[in-house]
């Protein structure tokens, strides 16, 4: 299951226009690894601070879901580290929101997209592998911070996948395992 999640999160950034025949762009101008070549790093940032900020953003995004639709919120306490480049890593985690049966998820995801359309994140959308509407938010700063909001892996779920800013691990810390 964890491997599936890591694969899906990793592939989320590889998607292009969900409708290649369309003349409407689905990507706003946001830095990506492809157009910045190197993700910027905050030299002072610890992995704990990066994780805390990413988790706070997950909660901020979850708070945009109508309260009367929310049944439960499950924020994972741990995540994994993925490489940004040869010397830097980012913390990856997730929050799953269970919504009341019959809740239309796509309009909620589109409302979240509209909320972040202008500001610190470039926003793009696509249809995921299951055909569900997905929003990707990528920090305009080039820090590597990113979030994906989409229908969850089970019915009546909204999933928020997060990636923190890039940081350097202290000497002697192995990046494997849970963080």
Phi and psi in degrees as GROMACS dihedral restraints (atoms count N, CA, C in turn):
[ dihedral_restraints ]
;  ai    aj    ak    al  type     phi  dphi    fc
    3     4     5     6     1   -63.3    20    10
    4     5     6     7     1   -39.6    20    10
    6     7     8     9     1   -63.6    20    10
    7     8     9    10     1   -40.9    20    10
    9    10    11    12     1   -60.7    20    10
   10    11    12    13     1   -44.7    20    10
   12    13    14    15     1   -61.5    20    10
   13    14    15    16     1   -47.1    20    10
   15    16    17    18     1   -61.4    20    10
   16    17    18    19     1   -41.0    20    10
   18    19    20    21     1   -64.2    20    10
   19    20    21    22     1   -46.5    20    10
   21    22    23    24     1   -63.8    20    10
   22    23    24    25     1   -42.4    20    10
   24    25    26    27     1   -64.3    20    10
   25    26    27    28     1   -42.3    20    10
   27    28    29    30     1   -64.2    20    10
   28    29    30    31     1   -39.8    20    10
   30    31    32    33     1   -74.0    20    10
   31    32    33    34     1   -21.7    20    10
   33    34    35    36     1   -54.7    20    10
   34    35    36    37     1   -35.3    20    10
   36    37    38    39     1   -80.6    20    10
   37    38    39    40     1    -7.3    20    10
   39    40    41    42     1   -93.5    20    10
   40    41    42    43     1    -5.3    20    10
   42    43    44    45     1   -75.0    20    10
   43    44    45    46     1   146.2    20    10
   45    46    47    48     1  -104.4    20    10
   46    47    48    49     1  -156.1    20    10
   48    49    50    51     1   -63.1    20    10
   49    50    51    52     1   126.1    20    10
   51    52    53    54     1   -69.1    20    10
   52    53    54    55     1   -15.5    20    10
   54    55    56    57     1  -131.0    20    10
   55    56    57    58     1    83.8    20    10
   57    58    59    60     1   -59.9    20    10
   58    59    60    61     1   -19.7    20    10
   60    61    62    63     1   -83.1    20    10
   61    62    63    64     1   -10.9    20    10
   63    64    65    66     1   -77.0    20    10
   64    65    66    67     1   147.9    20    10
   66    67    68    69     1   -95.8    20    10
   67    68    69    70     1    -4.2    20    10
   69    70    71    72     1   -82.6    20    10
   70    71    72    73     1   124.5    20    10
   72    73    74    75     1   -71.4    20    10
   73    74    75    76     1   143.6    20    10
   75    76    77    78     1  -109.7    20    10
   76    77    78    79     1     3.2    20    10
   78    79    80    81     1  -120.2    20    10
   79    80    81    82     1   126.9    20    10
   81    82    83    84     1   -83.5    20    10
   82    83    84    85     1   170.0    20    10
   84    85    86    87     1   -76.4    20    10
   85    86    87    88     1   102.6    20    10
   87    88    89    90     1  -135.9    20    10
   88    89    90    91     1   140.0    20    10
   90    91    92    93     1   -62.4    20    10
   91    92    93    94     1   140.8    20    10
   93    94    95    96     1  -132.5    20    10
   94    95    96    97     1   170.4    20    10
   96    97    98    99     1   -57.3    20    10
   97    98    99   100     1   -35.4    20    10
   99   100   101   102     1   -65.6    20    10
  100   101   102   103     1   -35.3    20    10
  102   103   104   105     1  -106.7    20    10
  103   104   105   106     1     0.5    20    10
  105   106   107   108     1  -112.4    20    10
  106   107   108   109     1   -15.5    20    10
  108   109   110   111     1    65.1    20    10
  109   110   111   112     1   -32.5    20    10
  111   112   113   114     1  -139.6    20    10
  112   113   114   115     1   133.4    20    10
  114   115   116   117     1   -82.0    20    10
  115   116   117   118     1   136.5    20    10
  117   118   119   120     1   -68.8    20    10
  118   119   120   121     1   148.2    20    10
  120   121   122   123     1  -127.7    20    10
  121   122   123   124     1   140.3    20    10
  123   124   125   126     1   -88.9    20    10
  124   125   126   127     1   106.9    20    10
  126   127   128   129     1   -60.6    20    10
  127   128   129   130     1   -24.7    20    10
  129   130   131   132     1   -87.1    20    10
  130   131   132   133     1   -14.2    20    10
  132   133   134   135     1   -72.5    20    10
  133   134   135   136     1   128.5    20    10
  135   136   137   138     1   -92.2    20    10
  136   137   138   139     1   162.8    20    10
  138   139   140   141     1   -64.7    20    10
  139   140   141   142     1   -32.6    20    10
  141   142   143   144     1   -66.0    20    10
  142   143   144   145     1   -41.0    20    10
  144   145   146   147     1   -67.8    20    10
  145   146   147   148     1   -41.2    20    10
  147   148   149   150     1   -61.6    20    10
  148   149   150   151     1   -45.1    20    10
  150   151   152   153     1   -61.4    20    10
  151   152   153   154     1   -47.9    20    10
  153   154   155   156     1   -59.6    20    10
  154   155   156   157     1   -41.4    20    10
  156   157   158   159     1   -67.3    20    10
  157   158   159   160     1   -43.7    20    10
  159   160   161   162     1   -61.7    20    10
  160   161   162   163     1   -42.2    20    10
  162   163   164   165     1   -67.4    20    10
  163   164   165   166     1   -36.1    20    10
  165   166   167   168     1   -63.7    20    10
  166   167   168   169     1   -39.0    20    10
  168   169   170   171     1   -66.9    20    10
  169   170   171   172     1   -37.7    20    10
  171   172   173   174     1   -57.3    20    10
  172   173   174   175     1   -44.7    20    10
  174   175   176   177     1   -65.9    20    10
  175   176   177   178     1   -40.7    20    10
  177   178   179   180     1   -60.7    20    10
  178   179   180   181     1   -44.1    20    10
  180   181   182   183     1   -65.2    20    10
  181   182   183   184     1   -45.5    20    10
  183   184   185   186     1   -59.0    20    10
  184   185   186   187     1   -33.5    20    10
  186   187   188   189     1   -66.6    20    10
  187   188   189   190     1   -15.4    20    10
  189   190   191   192     1   -80.4    20    10
  190   191   192   193     1   -11.1    20    10
  192   193   194   195     1   -78.8    20    10
  193   194   195   196     1   133.0    20    10
  195   196   197   198     1   -52.8    20    10
  196   197   198   199     1   128.3    20    10
  198   199   200   201     1   -55.8    20    10
  199   200   201   202     1   -37.6    20    10
  201   202   203   204     1   -71.4    20    10
  202   203   204   205     1   -11.8    20    10
  204   205   206   207     1   -93.6    20    10
  205   206   207   208     1   -18.7    20    10
  207   208   209   210     1   -80.8    20    10
  208   209   210   211     1   125.0    20    10
  210   211   212   213     1   -96.1    20    10
  211   212   213   214     1   -44.7    20    10
  213   214   215   216     1  -158.0    20    10
  214   215   216   217     1   158.9    20    10
  216   217   218   219     1  -128.2    20    10
  217   218   219   220     1   125.7    20    10
  219   220   221   222     1  -121.4    20    10
  220   221   222   223     1   100.5    20    10
  222   223   224   225     1   -94.4    20    10
  223   224   225   226     1   123.1    20    10
  225   226   227   228     1   -65.0    20    10
  226   227   228   229     1   135.7    20    10
  228   229   230   231     1   -76.5    20    10
  229   230   231   232     1   -26.5    20    10
  231   232   233   234     1  -126.1    20    10
  232   233   234   235     1   162.8    20    10
  234   235   236   237     1  -144.0    20    10
  235   236   237   238     1  -160.6    20    10
  237   238   239   240     1  -128.0    20    10
  238   239   240   241     1   164.8    20    10
  240   241   242   243     1  -103.3    20    10
  241   242   243   244     1   136.0    20    10
  243   244   245   246     1  -121.7    20    10
  244   245   246   247     1   153.1    20    10
  246   247   248   249     1   -75.0    20    10
  247   248   249   250     1   138.6    20    10
  249   250   251   252     1   -91.3    20    10
  250   251   252   253     1   -40.6    20    10
  252   253   254   255     1  -161.4    20    10
  253   254   255   256     1  -160.9    20    10
  255   256   257   258     1   -62.8    20    10
  256   257   258   259     1   -28.3    20    10
  258   259   260   261     1  -120.4    20    10
  259   260   261   262     1    -7.6    20    10
  261   262   263   264     1  -120.3    20    10
  262   263   264   265     1   154.9    20    10
  264   265   266   267     1  -131.6    20    10
  265   266   267   268     1   169.0    20    10
  267   268   269   270     1  -136.7    20    10
  268   269   270   271     1   149.6    20    10
  270   271   272   273     1   -86.8    20    10
  271   272   273   274     1   133.9    20    10
  273   274   275   276     1  -119.0    20    10
  274   275   276   277     1   129.1    20    10
  276   277   278   279     1  -146.6    20    10
  277   278   279   280     1  -172.4    20    10
  279   280   281   282     1  -158.5    20    10
  280   281   282   283     1   158.8    20    10
  282   283   284   285     1  -133.2    20    10
  283   284   285   286     1   136.0    20    10
  285   286   287   288     1  -116.4    20    10
  286   287   288   289     1   128.6    20    10
  288   289   290   291     1  -110.5    20    10
  289   290   291   292     1   120.7    20    10
  291   292   293   294     1   -88.9    20    10
  292   293   294   295     1   130.3    20    10
  294   295   296   297     1  -112.9    20    10
  295   296   297   298     1   160.8    20    10
  297   298   299   300     1   -59.1    20    10
  298   299   300   301     1   143.5    20    10
  300   301   302   303     1   -55.9    20    10
  301   302   303   304     1   138.3    20    10
  303   304   305   306     1    90.0    20    10
  304   305   306   307     1    -6.9    20    10
  306   307   308   309     1   -67.6    20    10
  307   308   309   310     1   130.8    20    10
  309   310   311   312     1   -80.5    20    10
  310   311   312   313     1   114.1    20    10
  312   313   314   315     1   -81.0    20    10
  313   314   315   316     1   -39.9    20    10
  315   316   317   318     1   -55.9    20    10
  316   317   318   319     1   -45.5    20    10
  318   319   320   321     1   -61.0    20    10
  319   320   321   322     1   -33.8    20    10
  321   322   323   324     1   -66.2    20    10
  322   323   324   325     1   -44.9    20    10
  324   325   326   327     1   -62.9    20    10
  325   326   327   328     1   -39.7    20    10
  327   328   329   330     1   -66.5    20    10
  328   329   330   331     1   -34.9    20    10
  330   331   332   333     1   -65.6    20    10
  331   332   333   334     1   -40.2    20    10
  333   334   335   336     1   -63.6    20    10
  334   335   336   337     1   -41.8    20    10
  336   337   338   339     1   -57.8    20    10
  337   338   339   340     1   -47.5    20    10
  339   340   341   342     1   -62.9    20    10
  340   341   342   343     1   -37.8    20    10
  342   343   344   345     1   -60.9    20    10
  343   344   345   346     1   -37.9    20    10
  345   346   347   348     1   -99.6    20    10
  346   347   348   349     1     7.5    20    10
  348   349   350   351     1   -57.7    20    10
  349   350   351   352     1   -37.7    20    10
  351   352   353   354     1  -123.9    20    10
  352   353   354   355     1   137.0    20    10
  354   355   356   357     1   142.1    20    10
  355   356   357   358     1  -145.4    20    10
  357   358   359   360     1   -73.6    20    10
  358   359   360   361     1   -12.6    20    10
  360   361   362   363     1  -118.6    20    10
  361   362   363   364     1   140.4    20    10
  363   364   365   366     1   -83.0    20    10
  364   365   366   367     1   141.1    20    10
  366   367   368   369     1  -122.7    20    10
  367   368   369   370     1   135.3    20    10
  369   370   371   372     1  -138.1    20    10
  370   371   372   373     1   162.2    20    10
  372   373   374   375     1  -135.9    20    10
  373   374   375   376     1   165.3    20    10
  375   376   377   378     1  -167.0    20    10
  376   377   378   379     1   173.3    20    10
  378   379   380   381     1   -96.2    20    10
  379   380   381   382     1   129.9    20    10
  381   382   383   384     1   -76.8    20    10
  382   383   384   385     1  -177.4    20    10
  384   385   386   387     1   -59.9    20    10
  385   386   387   388     1   -25.9    20    10
  387   388   389   390     1   -88.8    20    10
  388   389   390   391     1    -0.3    20    10
  390   391   392   393     1    85.9    20    10
  391   392   393   394     1    12.1    20    10
  393   394   395   396     1   -94.2    20    10
  394   395   396   397     1   148.0    20    10
  396   397   398   399     1   -67.2    20    10
  397   398   399   400     1   132.1    20    10
  399   400   401   402     1  -133.2    20    10
  400   401   402   403     1   140.3    20    10
  402   403   404   405     1  -115.7    20    10
  403   404   405   406     1   133.7    20    10
  405   406   407   408     1  -117.5    20    10
  406   407   408   409     1   130.2    20    10
  408   409   410   411     1  -118.1    20    10
  409   410   411   412     1   124.1    20    10
  411   412   413   414     1  -123.9    20    10
  412   413   414   415     1   127.7    20    10
  414   415   416   417     1   -57.1    20    10
  415   416   417   418     1   129.1    20    10
  417   418   419   420     1   -67.7    20    10
  418   419   420   421     1   -19.9    20    10
  420   421   422   423     1   -70.3    20    10
  421   422   423   424     1   -15.9    20    10
  423   424   425   426     1    81.3    20    10
  424   425   426   427     1    13.8    20    10
  426   427   428   429     1   -74.4    20    10
  427   428   429   430     1   -11.4    20    10
  429   430   431   432     1    95.3    20    10
  430   431   432   433     1   -11.7    20    10
  432   433   434   435     1   -65.1    20    10
  433   434   435   436     1   133.6    20    10
  435   436   437   438     1  -156.0    20    10
  436   437   438   439     1   156.7    20    10
  438   439   440   441     1  -142.0    20    10
  439   440   441   442     1   144.1    20    10
  441   442   443   444     1  -124.2    20    10
  442   443   444   445     1   129.8    20    10
  444   445   446   447     1  -122.7    20    10
  445   446   447   448     1   126.4    20    10
  447   448   449   450     1  -161.6    20    10
  448   449   450   451     1   173.5    20    10
  450   451   452   453     1   -59.5    20    10
  451   452   453   454     1   142.1    20    10
  453   454   455   456     1   -76.0    20    10
  454   455   456   457     1  -175.2    20    10
  456   457   458   459     1   -76.5    20    10
  457   458   459   460     1   -17.8    20    10
  459   460   461   462     1  -123.0    20    10
  460   461   462   463     1   162.3    20    10
  462   463   464   465     1   -58.8    20    10
  463   464   465   466     1   150.3    20    10
  465   466   467   468     1    62.8    20    10
  466   467   468   469     1    33.6    20    10
  468   469   470   471     1  -127.0    20    10
  469   470   471   472     1   145.2    20    10
  471   472   473   474     1  -118.6    20    10
  472   473   474   475     1   131.6    20    10
  474   475   476   477     1  -114.0    20    10
  475   476   477   478     1   137.0    20    10
  477   478   479   480     1  -118.5    20    10
  478   479   480   481     1   112.4    20    10
  480   481   482   483     1   -99.9    20    10
  481   482   483   484     1   137.2    20    10
  483   484   485   486     1  -125.5    20    10
  484   485   486   487     1   152.7    20    10
  486   487   488   489     1  -136.2    20    10
  487   488   489   490     1   125.5    20    10
  489   490   491   492     1   -75.5    20    10
  490   491   492   493     1   178.1    20    10
  492   493   494   495     1   -63.4    20    10
  493   494   495   496     1   157.1    20    10
  495   496   497   498     1   -76.7    20    10
  496   497   498   499     1   146.1    20    10
  498   499   500   501     1  -150.2    20    10
  499   500   501   502     1   166.8    20    10
  501   502   503   504     1  -104.4    20    10
  502   503   504   505     1   129.0    20    10
  504   505   506   507     1   -72.6    20    10
  505   506   507   508     1   147.2    20    10
  507   508   509   510     1   -62.9    20    10
  508   509   510   511     1   153.7    20    10
  510   511   512   513     1   -52.0    20    10
  511   512   513   514     1   134.1    20    10
  513   514   515   516     1    87.6    20    10
  514   515   516   517     1    -3.4    20    10
  516   517   518   519     1   -92.3    20    10
  517   518   519   520     1   118.5    20    10
  519   520   521   522     1   -82.0    20    10
  520   521   522   523     1   131.5    20    10
  522   523   524   525     1   -78.7    20    10
  523   524   525   526     1     2.6    20    10
  525   526   527   528     1   -84.7    20    10
  526   527   528   529     1   163.2    20    10
  528   529   530   531     1    87.9    20    10
  529   530   531   532     1  -169.5    20    10
  531   532   533   534     1   -87.1    20    10
  532   533   534   535     1   143.8    20    10
